[in-house]
Amino acid sequence: MSLERTNPAELAPPSGFSHAVSVSATDGRLVFLAGQTALDGTGAVVGETLVEQFETALGNLLTALAATGGSPAHLARVTVYATDVADYRAHAAELGRVWKRLAGREYPAMALIGAVRLWDESALVELDGIAMVPRTPDELSKG
C-alpha cells in the first residue's frame, strides 16, 4: 500500500493538510479529499451567499479530485458542512443546479452536517469527499 499526496497549484496552498490523499488498491486508488471551502487561489473566501460559496467549494473539491486523475463520477461520498442548515434547505434547488452543472446528474452518498462555524470565519459551507478512481489501462498494463 502506498499513499500519494496531491496539492494542485490552482488551489490555495495547504497549511497543515493535503488537498487529496490517494491510497493505491488493486483496481484503482481510494482518494480522500480534504474539506474545501470557497477559497480562491490566494486563500481568500469568495462569495457572499451560500450558493456562491457552494459553487466555489464544489469547484475546489473537483479540482483536487481532477489533480488525482479523478472525475465527479468517481465520487463515492461527499459530506457538506453548513453554518446554516435552514439556509441550505431553502436553497436546495439552486444548490442542486450548481451540482448538476459542475458534477453531473449522479450523486454520491451524501450527508449534510450543521456546523457552528468553519475554519475560515466567513465560510458558510465546506465539502469533503472520498472517491474511487479506477486504474487507467496504462496503469493496469504495468501491473
MIDOSE-1310 file (N, C-alpha, C; in nm, 2 decimals, decimal comma, always signed):
residues 143
msle	+0,08/-0,12/+0,00/+0,00/+0,00/+0,00/+0,09/+0,12/+0,00; +0,05/+0,22/-0,08/+0,12/+0,35/-0,08/+0,03/+0,47/-0,08; +0,07/+0,57/-0,02/+0,00/+0,70/-0,01/+0,06/+0,80/-0,10; -0,02/+0,88/-0,17/+0,02/+0,99/-0,26/-0,05/+1,11/-0,22
rtnp	+0,02/+1,22/-0,19/-0,05/+1,34/-0,15/-0,04/+1,44/-0,27; -0,16/+1,50/-0,30/-0,17/+1,59/-0,41/-0,22/+1,72/-0,37; -0,15/+1,83/-0,41/-0,19/+1,97/-0,38/-0,18/+2,05/-0,51; -0,30/+2,06/-0,58/-0,30/+2,13/-0,70/-0,26/+2,28/-0,69
aela	-0,18/+2,33/-0,78/-0,14/+2,47/-0,78/-0,25/+2,57/-0,79; -0,37/+2,53/-0,85/-0,48/+2,62/-0,86/-0,55/+2,65/-0,73; -0,53/+2,56/-0,63/-0,60/+2,58/-0,50/-0,50/+2,66/-0,41; -0,56/+2,72/-0,30/-0,48/+2,79/-0,20/-0,38/+2,69/-0,14
ppsg	-0,26/+2,73/-0,12/-0,16/+2,65/-0,06/-0,21/+2,59/+0,07; -0,20/+2,45/+0,09/-0,24/+2,39/+0,21/-0,14/+2,42/+0,33; -0,20/+2,43/+0,44/-0,11/+2,45/+0,56/-0,16/+2,36/+0,67; -0,09/+2,25/+0,69/-0,13/+2,15/+0,79/-0,22/+2,05/+0,74
fsha	-0,23/+2,04/+0,61/-0,32/+1,93/+0,55/-0,28/+1,92/+0,40; -0,33/+1,81/+0,34/-0,31/+1,79/+0,19/-0,45/+1,80/+0,13; -0,46/+1,86/+0,01/-0,59/+1,87/-0,06/-0,65/+1,73/-0,09; -0,56/+1,63/-0,12/-0,61/+1,50/-0,16/-0,50/+1,40/-0,12
vsvs	-0,54/+1,28/-0,07/-0,45/+1,18/-0,04/-0,51/+1,05/-0,11; -0,43/+0,99/-0,19/-0,47/+0,86/-0,26/-0,40/+0,74/-0,20; -0,48/+0,63/-0,19/-0,43/+0,51/-0,14/-0,44/+0,41/-0,26; -0,33/+0,35/-0,30/-0,33/+0,25/-0,41/-0,40/+0,13/-0,37
atdg	-0,48/+0,08/-0,46/-0,55/-0,05/-0,44/-0,54/-0,13/-0,58; -0,58/-0,25/-0,58/-0,56/-0,34/-0,69/-0,63/-0,28/-0,82; -0,76/-0,23/-0,80/-0,83/-0,19/-0,92/-0,83/-0,04/-0,93; -0,76/+0,04/-0,84/-0,76/+0,18/-0,85/-0,70/+0,24/-0,73
rlvf	-0,74/+0,37/-0,71/-0,69/+0,44/-0,60/-0,81/+0,50/-0,52; -0,81/+0,48/-0,39/-0,91/+0,54/-0,30/-0,85/+0,68/-0,27; -0,93/+0,78/-0,30/-0,89/+0,92/-0,28/-0,97/+0,99/-0,17; -0,90/+1,04/-0,07/-0,96/+1,11/+0,03/-0,94/+1,26/+0,01
lagq	-1,05/+1,34/+0,00/-1,05/+1,48/-0,04/-1,07/+1,56/+0,08; -0,98/+1,65/+0,11/-0,99/+1,74/+0,23/-1,10/+1,84/+0,21; -1,15/+1,89/+0,32/-1,26/+1,98/+0,32/-1,22/+2,11/+0,24; -1,31/+2,15/+0,15/-1,29/+2,26/+0,06/-1,40/+2,36/+0,09
tald	-1,35/+2,49/+0,11/-1,44/+2,60/+0,13/-1,43/+2,68/+0,00; -1,49/+2,80/+0,01/-1,49/+2,89/-0,11/-1,36/+2,98/-0,12; -1,25/+2,91/-0,10/-1,12/+2,99/-0,11/-1,08/+3,00/-0,25; -1,03/+3,12/-0,28/-0,97/+3,14/-0,42/-0,82/+3,10/-0,41
gtga	-0,75/+3,11/-0,51/-0,61/+3,07/-0,52/-0,52/+3,14/-0,42; -0,56/+3,26/-0,37/-0,48/+3,33/-0,27/-0,51/+3,30/-0,13; -0,62/+3,22/-0,11/-0,66/+3,18/+0,02/-0,77/+3,27/+0,08; -0,83/+3,35/+0,00/-0,94/+3,44/+0,05/-1,07/+3,37/+0,02
vvge	-1,17/+3,38/+0,11/-1,30/+3,33/+0,09/-1,37/+3,43/-0,01; -1,43/+3,37/-0,11/-1,50/+3,45/-0,21/-1,65/+3,41/-0,21; -1,74/+3,50/-0,24/-1,88/+3,48/-0,25/-1,95/+3,52/-0,12; -2,06/+3,59/-0,13/-2,13/+3,64/-0,02/-2,24/+3,55/+0,02
tlve	-2,30/+3,47/-0,07/-2,41/+3,38/-0,04/-2,37/+3,24/-0,03; -2,46/+3,16/+0,03/-2,43/+3,02/+0,04/-2,42/+2,95/-0,10; -2,50/+2,99/-0,19/-2,50/+2,93/-0,33/-2,37/+2,97/-0,39; -2,32/+3,09/-0,39/-2,20/+3,13/-0,44/-2,08/+3,06/-0,38
qfet	-2,08/+3,05/-0,25/-1,97/+2,98/-0,18/-1,98/+2,83/-0,21; -2,09/+2,77/-0,22/-2,11/+2,63/-0,25/-2,05/+2,60/-0,39; -2,07/+2,69/-0,49/-2,02/+2,67/-0,62/-1,87/+2,67/-0,62; -1,81/+2,76/-0,55/-1,66/+2,77/-0,54/-1,60/+2,65/-0,47
algn	-1,67/+2,61/-0,35/-1,62/+2,50/-0,27/-1,63/+2,37/-0,35; -1,74/+2,35/-0,42/-1,75/+2,23/-0,50/-1,65/+2,23/-0,62; -1,63/+2,34/-0,68/-1,52/+2,35/-0,78/-1,39/+2,32/-0,73; -1,36/+2,37/-0,60/-1,23/+2,33/-0,54/-1,22/+2,18/-0,51
llta	-1,32/+2,12/-0,47/-1,32/+1,98/-0,44/-1,30/+1,90/-0,57; -1,36/+1,94/-0,68/-1,35/+1,88/-0,81/-1,21/+1,90/-0,87; -1,15/+2,02/-0,84/-1,01/+2,05/-0,88/-0,91/+1,95/-0,81; -0,93/+1,94/-0,68/-0,84/+1,84/-0,61/-0,86/+1,70/-0,66
laat	-0,98/+1,66/-0,69/-1,01/+1,53/-0,74/-0,95/+1,51/-0,88; -0,96/+1,61/-0,97/-0,91/+1,60/-1,10/-0,76/+1,59/-1,10; -0,69/+1,66/-1,00/-0,55/+1,65/-0,99/-0,50/+1,51/-0,96; -0,59/+1,42/-0,91/-0,55/+1,28/-0,88/-0,59/+1,19/-1,00
ggsp	-0,64/+1,25/-1,11/-0,69/+1,17/-1,22/-0,84/+1,13/-1,21; -0,91/+1,19/-1,11/-1,05/+1,15/-1,09/-1,14/+1,25/-1,16; -1,27/+1,21/-1,16/-1,38/+1,29/-1,22/-1,49/+1,28/-1,12; -1,59/+1,37/-1,14/-1,71/+1,37/-1,05/-1,78/+1,23/-1,04
ahla	-1,77/+1,15/-1,15/-1,84/+1,02/-1,15/-1,77/+0,92/-1,05; -1,64/+0,96/-1,01/-1,57/+0,87/-0,92/-1,60/+0,90/-0,77; -1,68/+1,00/-0,74/-1,71/+1,04/-0,60/-1,80/+0,93/-0,54; -1,76/+0,88/-0,43/-1,83/+0,78/-0,36/-1,91/+0,84/-0,24
rvtv	-1,85/+0,94/-0,18/-1,91/+1,00/-0,06/-1,87/+1,15/-0,06; -1,97/+1,24/-0,03/-1,94/+1,38/+0,00/-2,01/+1,42/+0,12; -1,94/+1,49/+0,21/-2,01/+1,54/+0,33/-2,01/+1,70/+0,31; -2,12/+1,75/+0,34/-2,14/+1,90/+0,33/-2,16/+1,95/+0,48
yatd	-2,08/+2,05/+0,51/-2,09/+2,12/+0,64/-2,14/+2,26/+0,62; -2,25/+2,29/+0,68/-2,31/+2,42/+0,65/-2,33/+2,49/+0,79; -2,30/+2,62/+0,79/-2,32/+2,70/+0,91/-2,47/+2,74/+0,94; -2,55/+2,72/+0,83/-2,70/+2,75/+0,85/-2,77/+2,64/+0,77
vady	-2,82/+2,54/+0,83/-2,89/+2,43/+0,77/-3,02/+2,48/+0,70; -3,09/+2,57/+0,77/-3,21/+2,62/+0,72/-3,19/+2,69/+0,59; -3,08/+2,77/+0,58/-3,04/+2,84/+0,46/-3,01/+2,74/+0,35; -2,94/+2,63/+0,38/-2,91/+2,53/+0,29/-3,03/+2,47/+0,23
raha	-3,12/+2,43/+0,32/-3,25/+2,37/+0,27/-3,33/+2,47/+0,19; -3,33/+2,60/+0,22/-3,41/+2,70/+0,15/-3,35/+2,71/+0,00; -3,22/+2,68/-0,01/-3,16/+2,70/-0,14/-3,13/+2,56/-0,21; -3,19/+2,46/-0,16/-3,16/+2,32/-0,21/-3,17/+2,31/-0,37
aelg	-3,28/+2,37/-0,42/-3,29/+2,36/-0,57/-3,18/+2,43/-0,64; -3,14/+2,55/-0,60/-3,03/+2,62/-0,66/-2,90/+2,54/-0,64; -2,88/+2,48/-0,52/-2,76/+2,41/-0,50/-2,75/+2,28/-0,59; -2,87/+2,22/-0,61/-2,88/+2,11/-0,70/-2,84/+2,14/-0,84
rvwk	-2,89/+2,26/-0,89/-2,85/+2,31/-1,02/-2,70/+2,33/-1,03; -2,64/+2,38/-0,93/-2,49/+2,40/-0,93/-2,42/+2,27/-0,94; -2,47/+2,17/-0,85/-2,41/+2,04/-0,86/-2,42/+1,98/-1,00; -2,54/+1,98/-1,06/-2,56/+1,92/-1,19/-2,47/+1,98/-1,29
rlag	-2,45/+2,12/-1,29/-2,37/+2,19/-1,38/-2,22/+2,15/-1,37; -2,17/+2,14/-1,24/-2,03/+2,11/-1,22/-2,00/+1,96/-1,21; -2,09/+1,88/-1,16/-2,06/+1,74/-1,13/-2,14/+1,64/-1,20; -2,25/+1,68/-1,26/-2,33/+1,59/-1,34/-2,46/+1,55/-1,26
reyp	-2,53/+1,45/-1,31/-2,65/+1,41/-1,26/-2,65/+1,29/-1,16; -2,53/+1,23/-1,15/-2,51/+1,12/-1,05/-2,46/+1,18/-0,92; -2,52/+1,13/-0,81/-2,48/+1,18/-0,68/-2,41/+1,07/-0,60; -2,31/+1,11/-0,52/-2,25/+1,01/-0,43/-2,34/+1,00/-0,31
amal	-2,30/+0,91/-0,22/-2,37/+0,91/-0,09/-2,33/+1,04/-0,02; -2,43/+1,11/+0,04/-2,40/+1,24/+0,09/-2,46/+1,26/+0,23; -2,41/+1,35/+0,30/-2,46/+1,39/+0,43/-2,44/+1,54/+0,44; -2,54/+1,60/+0,52/-2,53/+1,75/+0,55/-2,52/+1,75/+0,70
igav	-2,42/+1,83/+0,75/-2,39/+1,84/+0,89/-2,39/+1,99/+0,92; -2,47/+2,03/+1,02/-2,47/+2,17/+1,07/-2,35/+2,20/+1,15; -2,28/+2,31/+1,12/-2,16/+2,34/+1,20/-2,18/+2,49/+1,25; -2,13/+2,51/+1,37/-2,14/+2,64/+1,44/-2,06/+2,74/+1,36
rlwd	-1,94/+2,70/+1,32/-1,85/+2,78/+1,23/-1,75/+2,69/+1,17; -1,69/+2,74/+1,06/-1,59/+2,66/+0,99/-1,45/+2,73/+1,01; -1,34/+2,66/+0,96/-1,21/+2,71/+0,99/-1,20/+2,86/+0,95; -1,24/+2,90/+0,83/-1,24/+3,04/+0,79/-1,38/+3,10/+0,84
esal	-1,37/+3,20/+0,92/-1,49/+3,25/+0,99/-1,60/+3,30/+0,89; -1,56/+3,34/+0,77/-1,66/+3,39/+0,67/-1,71/+3,28/+0,58; -1,66/+3,16/+0,60/-1,70/+3,05/+0,52/-1,84/+3,00/+0,56; -1,93/+2,98/+0,47/-2,06/+2,93/+0,50/-2,08/+2,78/+0,48
veld	-2,00/+2,72/+0,40/-2,01/+2,58/+0,36/-1,87/+2,52/+0,33; -1,86/+2,39/+0,36/-1,74/+2,32/+0,33/-1,78/+2,18/+0,28; -1,71/+2,13/+0,19/-1,73/+1,99/+0,13/-1,61/+1,91/+0,14; -1,62/+1,79/+0,18/-1,51/+1,69/+0,17/-1,56/+1,57/+0,11
giam	-1,47/+1,48/+0,07/-1,52/+1,36/-0,01/-1,43/+1,25/-0,01; -1,48/+1,13/-0,06/-1,40/+1,01/-0,09/-1,44/+0,97/-0,23; -1,34/+0,93/-0,30/-1,36/+0,88/-0,44/-1,28/+0,76/-0,46; -1,33/+0,68/-0,56/-1,26/+0,56/-0,60/-1,23/+0,58/-0,75
vprt	-1,10/+0,61/-0,78/-1,05/+0,64/-0,91/-0,99/+0,51/-0,97; -1,06/+0,45/-1,08/-1,01/+0,33/-1,13/-0,87/+0,35/-1,20; -0,80/+0,24/-1,20/-0,67/+0,25/-1,27/-0,69/+0,26/-1,42; -0,60/+0,34/-1,48/-0,61/+0,36/-1,63/-0,56/+0,23/-1,70
pdel	-0,59/+0,21/-1,82/-0,54/+0,10/-1,90/-0,39/+0,09/-1,89; -0,32/+0,21/-1,90/-0,18/+0,21/-1,89/-0,13/+0,16/-1,76; -0,19/+0,20/-1,65/-0,15/+0,16/-1,52/-0,18/+0,01/-1,50; -0,29/-0,04/-1,56/-0,32/-0,18/-1,55/-0,21/-0,27/-1,62
skg	-0,17/-0,22/-1,74/-0,07/-0,29/-1,82/+0,07/-0,30/-1,75; +0,09/-0,20/-1,66/+0,22/-0,20/-1,59/+0,22/-0,29/-1,46; +0,10/-0,34/-1,43/+0,09/-0,44/-1,32/+0,06/-0,37/-1,20
